[in-house]
Amino acid sequence: MNISEMPGKLIVLEGNDGVGRSTQMELLKQWLEVEGYGVSNTGLARSPLTQPGLDEAKAGHTLGRLTMNLFYATDFADRLENHIIPALSAGFCVLSDRYFYSIIARNVVRGADSEWARKVYGFALKPDIIFYLKANIDNLVKRVLRGRGFDYWESGMDVRFADNLYDSFVKYQNQLTRQFNRMSKEFGFVTIDANRSIQEIFEDLKSHTKKLLEKN
């Protein structure tokens, strides 16, 4: 299925944990709605089919890496078929907090074969635009500490980059950044400097999104 045949737009926000995607998603949603666009939000592990199982498995750290990878692939496929495609077909702007790129990055950092990780998502629609919110690790750490604190999975503790959450977070997020940088060239990410203020980042995102919408 070709996304250009659908009246809606698929807008993806990618980037490391703690980079501020959720904040920017909400700002974009509010702005688009004021501009008169219908907006639908989606994100990783939000499929009703898989979310309960994923939440339970993550809480208990019970799933192996391959099983977790396939769980996320199932979640993605279900959301694509039952949420993203119907919304795009109806002319909505779909804002996606991460897409399959984050899943690939996580899988590769955890030891999955890079080519295999990409082939798993060969069925995915190509987004109209992919924003890569890029911040340095020091800023990510500060934001996480100001917020909910370090998370087991976001710190890569399942693969033991270090014996404590802080050091493991830094090493794991550095590895993710390498993967995002690699995919940026491969998939044509629009890199946004996320070391700036919330408003500055939003104005940048808004400018690019406005140009995208004006093409129609």
C-alpha positions in Angstrom: 0.0 0.0 0.0 1.3 3.4 -1.0 1.0 6.2 1.6 0.8 8.8 -1.2 -2.6 7.3 -2.2 -4.1 8.3 1.2 -5.4 11.8 2.0 -3.9 11.8 5.5 -0.3 12.4 6.7 1.9 10.1 8.8 4.2 12.2 11.0 6.7 10.4 13.2 8.8 11.6 16.1 11.8 9.5 16.9 14.6 9.9 19.4 16.2 8.7 22.6 14.4 8.2 25.9 13.9 11.5 27.7 14.3 13.6 24.6 10.9 15.2 24.9 8.8 13.5 22.2 5.6 13.4 24.3 5.7 17.1 25.0 6.2 17.9 21.3 3.5 15.4 20.2 1.0 17.3 22.4 2.1 20.7 21.1 1.9 19.5 17.5 -1.6 18.0 18.1 -2.9 21.2 19.6 -1.5 23.3 16.8 -2.8 21.0 14.0 -6.3 20.9 15.6 -6.4 24.7 15.8 -5.4 24.7 12.1 -8.5 22.5 11.4 -6.9 19.1 10.9 -8.2 15.9 12.4 -5.4 14.3 14.5 -4.9 10.8 15.7 -2.1 9.8 18.0 -0.3 6.4 18.3 2.9 5.0 19.8 4.7 1.9 20.8 2.9 -0.8 22.8 -0.5 0.9 22.5 -2.3 -1.9 20.7 -5.2 -3.4 22.8 -4.1 -6.8 21.4 -0.6 -6.7 23.0 -0.4 -3.9 25.5 -1.6 -5.9 28.6 0.9 -8.7 27.8 3.7 -6.3 27.1 3.1 -4.3 30.3 3.0 -7.5 32.3 6.1 -9.0 30.7 8.1 -5.7 31.2 7.0 -5.4 34.8 8.2 -8.9 35.6 11.2 -8.9 33.1 9.9 -12.3 32.0 10.3 -12.3 28.2 13.4 -13.3 26.2 14.8 -10.8 23.7 13.4 -12.6 20.6 10.0 -13.0 22.2 10.0 -9.3 23.1 11.0 -8.4 19.6 8.1 -10.4 18.1 5.7 -8.9 20.7 6.6 -5.4 19.5 6.3 -6.5 15.9 2.8 -7.8 16.6 1.9 -4.6 18.4 3.1 -2.5 15.4 1.3 -4.6 12.8 -2.0 -4.4 14.8 -1.8 -0.6 15.2 -0.9 -0.2 11.5 -3.8 -2.2 10.3 -6.5 -1.1 12.8 -5.4 2.4 13.6 -2.9 4.1 11.4 -4.2 3.0 7.9 -7.8 3.7 8.8 -6.9 7.2 10.1 -4.8 8.1 7.1 -7.5 6.8 4.8 -10.0 9.1 6.6 -7.7 12.1 6.0 -6.3 12.5 9.5 -2.8 13.6 10.5 -1.4 10.6 12.4 1.2 11.6 15.0 3.3 8.6 16.0 5.5 8.7 19.1 8.2 6.5 17.7 7.7 4.1 14.8 9.5 0.9 13.9 12.9 2.8 13.8 13.1 2.8 17.6 12.3 -0.9 17.7 15.1 -1.6 15.2 17.5 0.5 17.3 16.6 -1.3 20.5 16.8 -4.7 18.8 20.2 -4.1 17.3 21.7 -2.7 20.5 20.4 -5.9 22.2 22.3 -8.1 19.8 19.8 -8.7 16.9 21.0 -8.9 13.4 20.6 -5.5 11.7 19.3 -6.9 8.4 16.8 -9.2 10.2 15.6 -6.4 12.4 14.8 -4.3 9.3 13.1 -7.2 7.3 10.7 -7.8 10.2 9.1 -4.4 9.4 9.3 -4.6 5.6 5.5 -4.4 5.5 5.4 -0.9 7.2 4.2 2.3 5.5 6.9 4.9 4.8 6.0 8.0 6.8 5.5 11.3 5.1 8.1 12.8 7.5 10.3 11.4 10.3 11.6 13.9 12.8 14.6 12.8 14.8 14.8 14.7 18.0 18.5 14.6 18.8 20.0 15.7 22.2 23.3 15.0 23.9 23.5 12.4 26.7 24.1 15.0 29.4 20.8 16.7 28.6 18.9 13.4 28.4 20.2 12.5 31.9 19.1 15.9 33.3 15.6 15.5 31.8 15.2 12.0 33.1 16.3 13.0 36.6 13.9 16.0 36.6 11.1 13.6 35.5 10.3 10.0 36.4 13.8 8.9 37.0 15.7 6.0 35.4 13.7 3.1 34.1 14.9 -0.5 33.9 14.4 -0.9 30.2 15.3 2.6 29.1 18.6 2.1 31.0 19.3 -1.2 29.2 19.6 -3.1 32.4 18.3 -6.3 30.8 21.6 -6.4 28.8 23.7 -5.1 31.8 25.7 -2.3 30.2 26.6 -1.5 33.8 25.8 -2.5 37.4 23.8 0.6 38.1 21.0 2.5 36.4 22.9 5.7 35.8 25.9 4.2 34.0 23.8 1.7 32.2 21.5 4.5 30.9 24.4 6.5 29.6 26.0 3.6 27.8 22.7 2.2 26.5 21.5 5.6 25.2 24.8 6.2 23.5 24.4 2.9 21.6 20.8 4.0 20.6 22.2 7.3 19.4 24.6 5.5 17.1 21.8 3.4 15.6 19.6 6.5 15.1 22.4 8.4 13.4 22.9 5.4 11.1 19.2 5.2 10.3 19.0 9.0 9.8 20.9 8.7 6.5 19.2 5.4 5.5 15.6 6.5 6.0 15.9 10.3 5.5 15.2 11.5 9.0 14.8 15.3 9.5 17.2 16.0 12.4 15.9 18.5 15.0 18.3 19.9 17.6 16.6 18.9 20.9 19.1 20.5 23.1 17.1 23.8 22.9 14.1 25.0 24.7 10.7 23.3 24.2 9.3 26.3 22.3 12.4 26.5 19.9 12.0 22.8 19.2 8.3 23.1 18.6 8.7 26.1 16.2 11.2 24.0 14.2 8.8 21.0 14.0 5.9 23.3 13.2 7.8 24.9 10.3 8.6 21.5 8.7 5.1 20.2 9.2 3.5 23.3 7.7 5.6 22.9 4.6 4.6 19.2 4.4 0.9 20.1 4.6 1.2 22.9 2.1 2.4 20.5 -0.6 -1.2 19.2 -1.0 
